[in-house]
Amino acid sequence: MPSDTPAKAGLEDIVVASSSICYLDGERGVLAYRGHDIHDLAERATFEDVCHLLWHGRLPNRAELGELQSQLAEARPLPEGLLRLMRSIPPTNSMDSLRTLTSALAHYDSGANDSSPEGRYRTSVKLTAQLGSIVATSARIAAGGAPVAPDPALSHAANFLYLLKGTRPTALETRALDVALVLHADHEFNASTFAARVAAATLTDVYSAITAAIGALKGPLHGGANTDVMNLLLQIGEDASDARVEEIVRGKLAKKEKIPGFGHRVYRTEDPRATHLRRMSEELSRLSGHPRWFQMSRVIEQVVQREKKLNANVDFYSATTYYALGIPVDVFTPVFAVSRISGWTAHVLEQYSNNRLIRPRAEYTGPAYPQQVDRH
Ligand SMILES: CC(C)(COP(=O)(O)OP(=O)(O)OC[C@H]1O[C@@H](n2cnc3c(N)ncnc32)[C@H](O)[C@@H]1OP(=O)(O)O)[C@@H](O)C(=O)NCCC(=O)NCCS
């Protein structure tokens, strides 16, 4: 018999499984991957280090890092058939393309349904490498450019920017994206990770679980918020005065509209990822010659904090950070996926390693049982 306790909307504060991957303390604003504080990782680790940390439980030594870098580099080129599909699907939302193309990748992988731990790990590395290639190459094709071949000598972040723009990024651009990838890599049982784990718990394949996660990430309450933040800023316009920015935000709050990039289900204090992204947004906006985007963001942040006591989340300052890096607005949410694939796959591998089907119950609120069939 299911418990008599009423259902908790949105499963708020409900612990649904145990996991050794991500520690999150919403009261104190602590986020740690495998025990490593996010502030340390943001300052001292690369995205590749974090992939190893999430998948293997510890940071890599030099040889292990070299091996992982080679595996990622080897997997980055996309199958010719996938590039043809990429060119042929009608342009829509870039998350729709990412979802379709990730799902299609399985058709080009003879090991897609290999359910051995080694096979699933191989798929995890491959997907992590190829999501970056899919997102950057799709964006480049959408902008009318020709696909660029990955450069095996580049890091994951640098290669992403290279495939996107066709020119090799500066050290500053590379480090900025790398830090953003580190910050977005995992976040405990967020909606997309939970979706991936629910799918994996049926013992479906890794591609299917990741496709489910991408569908969940697209939503404006989750990863879609970073695109909405930039669209809001663009709508307000770079020339708007601080007073005008404040007036617009107050107007939205008065109409009970949500301001994208604020609020969080778990954090009751500043999202530790926002601290780094705020700093990067300030520096990159200034260097790109458009400091106004950051200054306007500060005004919005102050108004929302004052009026609603809500803090900026990971999506708020990642928007202006990506914009200053020259990443198209429509590609912001896919960039989230380029990082989060590391966390999704770590969770999926953990789920497979100690699996039980995830099948909760509902609190029934429909018509009383039994109803009679009466068609007259
Ligand atoms: C993240 C989020 C989905 C968390 O949702 P939640 O825990 O279910 O919280 P709720 O949506 O129930 O919000 C609680 C209250 O705060 C308000 N609120 C939450 N986020 C808000 C926002 N971004 N702007 C204005 N008000 C907000 C709600 O309107 C609600 O107010 P009420 O009690 O007067 O009705 C929510 O804060 C949100 O929609 N944020 C904007 C989208 C976003 O940035 N998503 C990325 C998350 S990392």
The ligand as a Gaussian input file, in Angstrom:
#p B3LYP/6-31G(d) Opt

LIG

0 1
 C       13.974000      27.925000     -10.230000
 C       12.489000      27.881000      -9.935000
 C       11.801000      27.030000     -11.015000
 C       12.271000      27.258000      -8.564000
 O       10.932000      27.049000      -8.452000
 P       10.159000      26.641000      -7.100000
 O       11.076000      26.147000      -6.083000
 O        9.051000      25.745000      -7.550000
 O        9.605000      28.022000      -6.586000
 P        8.252000      28.696000      -7.058000
 O        8.182000      28.808000      -8.547000
 O        7.123000      28.010000      -6.371000
 O        8.468000      30.141000      -6.458000
 C        8.219000      30.513000      -5.079000
 C        7.807000      31.977000      -5.058000
 O        8.872000      32.787000      -5.547000
 C        8.478000      33.473000      -6.724000
 N        9.572000      33.351000      -7.689000
 C       10.385000      32.278000      -7.879000
 N       11.252000      32.534000      -8.845000
 C       10.994000      33.782000      -9.266000
 C       11.572000      34.595000     -10.261000
 N       12.574000      34.134000     -10.996000
 N       11.082000      35.841000     -10.440000
 C       10.069000      36.293000      -9.680000
 N        9.469000      35.571000      -8.728000
 C        9.928000      34.317000      -8.536000
 C        7.263000      32.724000      -7.253000
 O        6.455000      33.547000      -8.050000
 C        6.624000      32.304000      -5.959000
 O        5.974000      33.433000      -5.396000
 P        4.557000      33.289000      -4.656000
 O        4.861000      32.387000      -3.470000
 O        4.219000      34.675000      -4.324000
 O        3.651000      32.622000      -5.649000
 C       11.899000      29.322000      -9.940000
 O       12.610000      30.127000      -9.022000
 C       11.903000      29.954000     -11.312000
 O       10.967000      29.726000     -12.093000
 N       12.951000      30.758000     -11.656000
 C       13.042000      31.364000     -12.961000
 C       13.564000      30.363000     -13.973000
 C       15.015000      30.023000     -13.721000
 O       15.858000      30.888000     -13.540000
 N       15.320000      28.725000     -13.786000
 C       16.683000      28.236000     -13.632000
 C       16.877000      27.550000     -12.327000
 S       18.570000      27.145000     -12.032000

